[in-house]
Amino acid sequence: MNQKILKLENLRRFHTVCRQLHSLCQRRMLAQWRHVFSSAYPAWTAQLYAHSGQTDVLIRAALSQQRLLATKKEERSQKSQLSSRKSKKEVEVWIGMTVEELARAMEKDIDFIYESLMNTAVDIDSLEADSHLDEVWIKEVIKKSGMKLKWSKLKQDKVRENKDAVKRPQGDPALLIPRSPVVAIMGHVDHGKTTLLDQLRKTQVAAMEVGGITQHIGAFLVSLPSGEKITFLDTPGHAAFSAMRARGAQVTDIIILVVAADDGVMKQTVESIQHAKDAQVPIVLAINKCDKAEADPEKAKKELLAYDVVCEDYGGDVQAVHVSALTGDNMMALTEATVALAEMLELKADPTGPVEGTVIESFTDKGRGPVTTAIIQRGTLKKGSILVAGKSWAKVRLMFDENGKTINEACPSMPVGIIGWRDLPSAGDEILEVESEARAREVVDWRKYEQEQEKSKEDLKLIEEKRKEHQEAHQKAREKYGTLSWKERSFIKYKEKKQQQPLKLKEKVERDSDVLPIIIKGDVDGSLEAILNIMDTYDASHECELELVHFGVGDISENDVNLAETFNGEASILATFSITEGKKKIPVAGCRVQKGQLEKQKKFKLIRNGHVIWKGSLISLKHHKDDISVIKTGMDCGLSLDEEKIEFKVGDGIVCYEEKEVAAKTSWDPGF
């Protein structure tokens, strides 16, 4: 209110000054004639001089008032600019910052960032709180907020102290004691590895086989009549699981290479040899199926020469034992050869101090939670020990052997099942014992932080590459349109846009039909990893594209099957109401088609919170008041189901699909 009164007062003064200046101009014209009449009319001249003095005073007053008004106006302008500068908050940003980080820097909520990026090329639906933003979109958000941008060269993070757990230094050799060898059985599929293991431990392992593939990596201890013990890793005998065979080679002392006397060297045989060489593990050759009439052990030995596997018969150092896993012939000779090689290697370990080991396999048991099979390599594991492996930790609640019998401690080279893990570690993870639960959490937190840092570096690298591509594309566009008028540019862009027409419906259906959604579930972590590695070799996407919808450890659930189904159209429920037909009230869903089209004659399913709660057919499909058989993308419709007891909820999804059973083949050879 005071400011308005001040403005009115200044206007009043300015108006007064203007009137005075106008009067002054008239008086100056009269003053110009004073020298003409001064001699003839001296009295008038004196009066004019008097008026002249008054005029000078008036001019000075007017100019002073004008300067005062100009000064005040300038001060108000400066104050306004200063206020404007003060109101513009400076936001420090950096390349690759996430949505959450930008919101925090601006002191806004995440929704503000989403709202600022609406009506831009950014896919808002795909943005998460931890999504990284490109430089262009960071600038766009800051611009719309009216704030000031300040680029930071690097995100300034506090340097964290390395809290990782590491192996302890090698101890006193005098403390080392002899240990049992850890042996892996490797070779080509169907060459008799599982039957051989069955003979060694006298159990029905072969009965657990499905399709010639061992169900998962296990480990077990075999006690020989001589009193010696051998730990065997039950590695899969399938080419698809070469990754797990490689892992087995990393923790083993000896590899028994099984080669069928009737088949000789095969593809997986060569891979097994390569794994052994990479891990620098010695080989004992078991030539199996020698009971067959067509068996030719010497042929197998000669074929192995090409791969630098030279048997003792040919002047090498590889022991070769002719066996029959089916009849049990020469099994004792094979174990003796293994023990003899172990004695030459002088295998020893330190049973004291913190435990060190390796996860051989991990899986989730419905009654016991995360379970691991491990090989202890150093120290003695006891109940209550605190362990870390990868990004998981455990307080050992229970330990058991390969027969499920509870044990109190596990020594070096001993396979053991461990219960008490907070999360499921991965097969191949290193196990280290730490002093307390707090220390275990500290180690896991550090490893997760380290993984996040590595991921951030990779993301920043990708973002920088994307930014350069964007700049190059922008520069090329400017060069392309730089010499053209705006009319010519508009015409060219129109033609380009017209050429980029969307796929016709028929083409889209054909394209969608060439996509196969798949779910991969494994009984154990190692099997899952091996299958995923094989999936990476898929090279027939031009014939049929594989879409990996979900993968994990555990049994296949109904929800997994629902996720893997291909959908032709989808609609979301925006409103619900009911209509009366006779004495019945029929629930109706008001929907909008989001993708594809709804066809009344096809099958439908109702999805709520990711779960299918109904499958069936429609009894009614209407657009406004008209019955209609097809509703396309973007159109609204009302529909009712053939199940009256189903209640709709806003946000539910309606999916239209068609069930077909079509046998198809691709040129992909997975190796088995």
Salt bridges, closest charged atoms under 4 A:
GLU9 OE2 - ARG12 NH2 2.59
GLU9 OE2 - ARG13 NE 3.36
GLU100 OE2 - ARG104 NH2 3.68
GLU101 OE2 - LYS155 NZ 2.47
GLU107 OE1 - LYS89 NZ 3.20
GLU135 OE2 - LYS139 NZ 3.24
GLU135 OE1 - ARG467 NE 3.48
GLU140 OE2 - LYS144 NZ 3.60
GLU161 OE1 - LYS163 NZ 3.34
ASP164 OD1 - ARG447 NE 2.74
ASP253 OD2 - ARG179 NH1 2.79
ASP262 OD2 - LYS292 NZ 3.21
ASP263 OD2 - HIS191 NE2 3.38
GLU271 OE1 - ARG245 NH2 3.14
GLU298 OE2 - LYS301 NZ 3.42
GLU303 OE2 - LYS299 NZ 3.74
ASP308 OD2 - LYS277 NZ 3.67
ASP313 OD2 - LYS301 NZ 2.61
ASP350 OD2 - ARG168 NH1 3.49
GLU356 OE2 - ARG168 NE 3.96
GLU356 OE2 - ARG378 NH1 3.34
ASP365 OD2 - ARG368 NE 3.68
GLU430 OE2 - LYS167 NZ 3.49
GLU437 OE2 - LYS395 NZ 3.83
GLU437 OE1 - ARG441 NH2 3.36
GLU442 OE2 - LYS163 NZ 3.84
GLU442 OE1 - ARG439 NH1 2.92
ASP459 OD2 - HIS132 NE2 3.13
ASP459 OD2 - LYS455 NZ 3.05
GLU464 OE2 - ARG467 NH2 2.27
GLU496 OE2 - LYS480 NZ 2.56
ASP512 OD2 - LYS508 NZ 3.04
ASP512 OD1 - ARG511 NH2 3.45
ASP523 OD2 - HIS216 ND1 3.48
GLU529 OE1 - ARG247 NH2 2.47
GLU543 OE2 - HIS542 NE2 3.44
ASP555 OD2 - LYS366 NZ 3.34
ASP560 OD2 - LYS521 NZ 2.81
GLU565 OE1 - LYS605 NZ 2.09
GLU565 OE2 - LYS615 NZ 3.74
GLU570 OE2 - LYS595 NZ 3.59
GLU599 OE2 - LYS602 NZ 3.40
ASP636 OD1 - ARG592 NE 2.71
GLU644 OE2 - LYS584 NZ 3.63
ASP652 OD2 - ARG608 NH2 2.61
GLU658 OE1 - LYS602 NZ 3.50
